[in-house]
Amino acid sequence: MAITTREQAGSTPCKAIKLAGVAGVVSIALGIAGSIVDEMQTFPGTGASAGEIAGYVDAHRSALLVAMVLSTAAVGLLLAFGVGVWLWLRERAGSVSVLSVCFLVGLVSFVTLLLAGFTVAFVLFYRAPNAPDPRLLYDLGFGLLAMSGVPTALALGSYAGQVLRDSRLPGWTGWIAVVAALAHIVLLASLVIASGFFSLEGGVIIAIPATLFAWILGTSIVLLRTTIKSDDELVADC
């Protein structure tokens, strides 16, 4: 079938959306690689002393720096992924909505907080073993990661609200977003709980981001398979 002018107009956002899907998949791969390299499950716990933190960082400095580079690249790619999701929501809905804008603002905000936390971690690892206050840097880095749960919940909740009210959009990604949004609200508990799984450096910091990874992967697959429909229902295959 000949490509119409409308189909040609739809091909540009369609390509951008697919590239965003690629960015999402690569981001997950880099994030998993970073988690394997840094072995976060072995990090000093919430009750660790400044000396224990400094000793751990000094012993694993090279691996931690490599992991931070991988993780930073992964989070950077989330910006491209997020713009693609926003563009996809706009194209499917036919216009910009409050929910789609809240999604984009939330995503940019949580990425900013994650990068801020990574910056603190980089400083701690870079200055090891002579960081002046390793305990403060350690807590501040994890505190910023925990605080990112607020805009993450906003982004995921807004995405879910947009998708679940539109039968043309894949509802299963919306339900994953609901679960991940609720989980990231729980992440805030780590800022007030002093010990155990839900504490600042407890297992919650590994378990809850896994729900975000699941949503990113699922949504990336949707973006990679997407097509854009014009008003007369012709489909421009990407």
C-alpha positions in Angstrom: 0.0 0.0 0.0 1.3 3.5 -0.9 2.4 5.5 2.1 0.1 8.5 2.6 1.2 12.0 3.8 -0.4 11.2 7.1 1.5 8.0 7.4 4.7 9.8 6.6 4.0 12.3 9.3 3.4 9.4 11.7 6.6 7.7 10.9 8.9 10.2 12.7 7.3 9.9 16.1 7.0 6.1 15.6 10.8 5.9 15.0 11.4 8.0 18.1 9.1 5.9 20.2 10.9 2.7 19.1 14.3 4.3 19.9 12.9 5.1 23.4 12.0 1.4 23.7 15.6 0.5 22.8 16.8 3.0 25.4 14.6 1.4 28.0 15.9 -2.2 27.3 19.5 -1.0 27.3 18.9 0.9 30.6 17.7 -2.3 32.3 20.7 -4.2 31.0 23.1 -1.6 32.3 21.3 -1.4 35.6 21.4 -5.1 36.1 25.1 -5.2 35.2 25.8 -2.4 37.7 24.0 -4.3 40.4 26.0 -7.5 39.7 29.3 -5.6 39.8 28.6 -3.6 43.0 27.0 -6.5 44.9 24.8 -4.2 46.7 23.5 -7.0 48.9 26.9 -7.0 50.6 26.9 -3.3 51.4 27.4 -2.2 55.1 24.0 -2.2 56.9 22.2 0.8 58.4 24.0 0.4 61.7 27.5 0.2 60.2 30.0 2.6 61.7 32.0 5.2 59.7 35.1 3.0 59.9 33.2 0.0 58.6 31.9 2.0 55.7 35.3 3.5 54.8 36.9 0.0 55.0 34.3 -1.6 52.7 34.5 1.2 50.2 38.3 1.1 50.2 38.4 -2.7 49.7 35.9 -2.5 46.8 36.6 0.9 45.3 37.3 -0.2 41.7 34.2 -2.3 41.4 32.1 0.4 43.0 33.3 3.0 40.6 32.6 0.7 37.6 29.2 -0.1 38.9 28.4 3.6 39.4 29.4 4.4 35.8 27.1 1.6 34.6 24.2 2.7 36.8 24.6 6.4 35.8 24.5 5.5 32.1 21.3 3.4 32.8 19.6 6.3 34.6 20.6 8.7 31.9 18.9 6.5 29.3 15.7 6.7 31.3 15.4 10.3 30.2 15.2 9.2 26.6 12.9 6.4 27.5 10.6 8.7 29.5 10.3 11.2 26.6 9.4 8.3 24.3 6.7 7.1 26.7 5.3 10.6 26.9 5.3 10.9 23.1 3.6 7.5 22.8 0.9 8.5 25.3 0.4 11.8 23.4 0.1 10.1 20.0 -2.3 7.4 21.3 -4.5 9.9 23.1 -4.4 12.5 20.3 -3.5 15.3 22.7 -1.4 16.2 25.7 -3.2 15.5 29.0 -2.6 16.5 32.6 -1.7 12.8 33.4 0.9 12.6 30.6 2.5 15.8 31.8 2.6 14.6 35.4 4.2 11.4 34.2 7.0 13.4 32.4 7.6 15.8 35.3 7.7 12.9 37.8 10.1 10.9 35.6 12.5 13.9 35.2 12.3 14.6 38.9 13.1 11.0 40.0 16.0 10.8 37.5 17.4 14.0 38.9 17.2 12.7 42.5 18.8 9.4 41.4 21.7 11.3 39.7 22.1 13.4 42.8 22.4 10.3 45.0 24.9 8.8 42.5 27.0 12.0 42.7 27.2 11.6 46.5 28.2 8.0 46.1 30.9 9.0 43.5 32.4 11.4 45.9 32.5 8.8 48.6 34.1 6.2 46.4 36.5 8.8 44.8 37.8 10.0 48.1 38.1 6.5 49.7 39.6 5.7 52.1 40.1 9.4 53.2 36.5 10.7 52.9 36.1 13.1 55.8 32.7 11.8 56.8 31.9 8.5 55.1 28.8 7.9 57.3 27.2 11.1 56.2 28.0 10.6 52.6 26.7 7.0 52.7 23.4 8.1 54.4 22.9 11.1 52.1 23.4 8.9 49.0 20.8 6.4 50.1 18.5 9.1 51.4 18.4 10.7 48.0 17.6 7.3 46.5 14.8 6.8 49.0 13.4 10.3 48.4 13.2 9.6 44.6 10.3 7.3 45.5 8.0 10.3 45.7 8.3 11.5 42.0 8.6 7.9 40.9 5.2 7.2 42.4 3.9 10.3 40.7 5.2 9.2 37.3 4.0 5.6 37.6 0.6 6.6 39.1 0.1 9.1 36.3 1.0 6.6 33.6 -1.4 4.1 35.1 -4.2 6.6 35.3 -3.7 7.4 31.6 -3.4 3.8 30.4 -6.1 2.2 32.5 -8.8 4.7 31.4 -8.1 4.2 27.6 -9.0 0.8 26.2 -6.6 1.3 23.3 -3.6 1.3 25.6 -2.1 -1.9 27.1 -3.7 -2.2 30.5 -1.3 -4.8 31.8 1.5 -2.2 31.8 -0.8 0.1 33.8 -1.3 -2.5 36.5 2.5 -3.1 36.8 2.8 0.7 37.2 0.2 0.7 40.0 2.2 -2.0 41.9 5.5 -0.1 41.3 3.9 3.2 42.4 2.6 1.8 45.7 6.0 0.1 46.3 7.8 3.3 45.9 5.6 5.1 48.4 6.6 2.3 50.8 10.3 3.2 50.0 9.8 6.4 52.0 9.6 4.3 55.2 13.3 3.8 55.0 13.7 7.4 56.0 12.1 6.8 59.4 12.9 3.2 60.2 16.2 2.7 62.0 17.0 -0.9 61.3 16.0 -4.0 59.4 14.8 -4.7 55.9 12.9 -1.3 55.6 15.7 0.8 57.0 17.8 3.3 54.9 20.4 0.8 53.8 18.2 -2.3 54.2 17.0 -4.8 51.5 14.1 -2.5 50.6 16.5 -0.4 48.5 17.1 -3.4 46.2 13.6 -5.0 46.3 11.5 -2.0 45.5 13.4 -0.7 42.4 12.9 -4.2 40.9 9.2 -3.2 40.4 10.3 -0.1 38.4 12.6 -2.3 36.3 9.7 -4.6 35.6 7.6 -1.7 34.4 10.4 -0.2 32.3 11.0 -3.6 30.6 7.3 -4.2 29.9 6.7 -0.7 28.6 9.9 -0.9 26.5 8.6 -4.0 24.8 5.3 -2.2 24.0 7.2 0.8 22.5 9.2 -1.5 20.3 6.1 -3.1 19.0 4.1 0.1 18.6 2.4 1.5 15.5 0.8 4.9 15.1 -2.8 5.1 13.8 -4.0 8.2 11.9 -7.5 9.5 12.2 -8.7 7.4 9.2 -7.4 4.3 11.0 -4.6 3.6 8.5 -1.5 2.2 10.3 2.0 3.4 9.6 4.2 0.4 10.3 7.5 1.4 11.8 
